[in-house]
Amino acid sequence: MDGREKTGLLRIFGNRAIMAAVSVFVIAGVSASAVGCGTTEKNIEEIPTPLKDTLYVYNAGEYIDPELIDMFEEETGINVVYDVFETLEEMYPVIEAGGVIYDCVCPSDYMIEKMLQNNLLQEINYDNIPNIKYIGEDYMKMASEFDPGNKYAVPYTWGTVGILYNTRMLDELGVPYPTKWSDLWNPKLKNEILMQDSVRDAFMVALKKNGFSCNTENPEELDKAKQDLIDQKPIVQAYVIDQVRDKMIGEEAAVGIIYSGEILYVQDELEGTDVNVEYAIPEEGTNLWIDAWVIPKNARNKEYAEKWINFLCRPDVAAKNFEYITYSTPNTGALELLDQEYLDNKAVFPDTKELLKTSEFYHYLGQEGDALYNDRWKTVKSS
């Protein structure tokens, strides 16, 4: 997400490399100037004990409208210490180790599944979250795939993984606009493809291309996907993550794998230029994902966490947040407040019923399942 600047009493802390699960600090400050990818420059101090009347939140970098933090503090009198992580793999060991205690965290579906299996979460008291009624029934049903009975997680955003493409560049290359994952193996796209530097996302592309589940643990199917990724590698420009959107904005590549929530940002940045980009959800299906708020087992301030979740489920708050982060909201009340142009954008709000016919959530596969992917990914990256 983009580096919008916020001044004032915003407590947003920089992404930190997690060198070991126990080698982390709780940091706090009251004045920050946000810089790219959710990082900040600030004075850092270790806090030996939790602050009174304080909610500790852990979320992905720049994954909230910072003005909402101020609003919550003003409305409730609760201070917010808001810390950020860059990846879910960075977040998990922090929560698992328990050296830094957070009251509310926002992971993705498969990571929530992993946290549940390892007894790291506590049930949410929905009596304290009356605004849960605004989370659409379809999204609660989808969330039950990784949170059976919807006991532990409240959907925050959702979306897909798809192909962002530059129409002019493809026209010049004589390449049809992509409609399938297999289109990313076209040799005419040499040095024009940006793949996600993520084991599950990269393998999802190759697995779906072949009609396999993105959660398969079948060695033969995974070997086929591995070989396809190796075969594709000579025409791939780079494996990246956040850089996809910036490279596409700069016309440094013709196609890139990207999360659907980025399309509005990219299009907004290109407004007024002659650069046109579009987003395609491939016919073979894709990864459908939900990020949700959860409460760690060791949270000190569960009541504050539930107030936070309830606040973010309020339609006006959810609508304001969507307009800032541009990731699809599951909040039906917020949808009624958004401009129709947003709702008509099928890249941002596709038909979920159609998506579910071919698309899947990632599931946590356990250590053995993860090893099946990770070992093959190492081979792909080193080939």
HELIX and SHEET records of a PDB file:
HELIX    1   1 GLY A   36  GLY A   38  5                                   3    
HELIX    2   2 PRO A   66  THR A   76  1                                  11    
HELIX    3   3 LEU A   88  ALA A   97  1                                  10    
HELIX    4   4 ASP A  109  GLN A  117  1                                   9    
HELIX    5   5 TYR A  126  ASN A  128  5                                   3    
HELIX    6   6 PRO A  130  TYR A  134  5                                   5    
HELIX    7   7 GLU A  137  ALA A  143  1                                   7    
HELIX    8   8 PRO A  148  ASN A  150  5                                   3    
HELIX    9   9 THR A  167  LEU A  173  1                                   7    
HELIX   10  10 TRP A  181  TRP A  185  5                                   5    
HELIX   11  11 PRO A  187  LEU A  189  5                                   3    
HELIX   12  12 VAL A  199  LYS A  209  1                                  11    
HELIX   13  13 PRO A  219  GLN A  232  1                                  14    
HELIX   14  14 LYS A  233  ILE A  235  5                                   3    
HELIX   15  15 GLN A  243  ILE A  249  1                                   7    
HELIX   16  16 SER A  260  GLU A  262  5                                   3    
HELIX   17  17 ILE A  263  LEU A  270  1                                   8    
HELIX   18  18 LYS A  302  LEU A  312  1                                  11    
HELIX   19  19 PRO A  315  ILE A  325  1                                  11    
HELIX   20  20 THR A  332  LEU A  335  1                                   4    
HELIX   21  21 GLN A  340  LEU A  343  1                                   4    
HELIX   22  22 THR A  352  THR A  358  1                                   7    
HELIX   23  23 GLY A  366  SER A  382  1                                  17    
SHEET    1   A 2 SER A  33  VAL A  35  0                                        
SHEET    2   A 2 THR A  39  GLU A  41 -1                                        
SHEET    1   B 3 ASN A  79  PHE A  85  0                                        
SHEET    2   B 3 THR A  54  ALA A  60  1                                        
SHEET    3   B 3 CYS A 104  VAL A 105  1                                        
SHEET    1   C 5 VAL A 236  VAL A 240  0                                        
SHEET    2   C 5 ILE A 193  GLN A 196  1                                        
SHEET    3   C 5 VAL A 255  TYR A 259  1                                        
SHEET    4   C 5 VAL A 154  ASN A 166 -1                                        
SHEET    5   C 5 VAL A 277  ALA A 280 -1                                        
SHEET    1   D 5 VAL A 236  VAL A 240  0                                        
SHEET    2   D 5 ILE A 193  GLN A 196  1                                        
SHEET    3   D 5 VAL A 255  TYR A 259  1                                        
SHEET    4   D 5 VAL A 154  ASN A 166 -1                                        
SHEET    5   D 5 LEU A 288  TRP A 293 -1                                        
END                                                                             
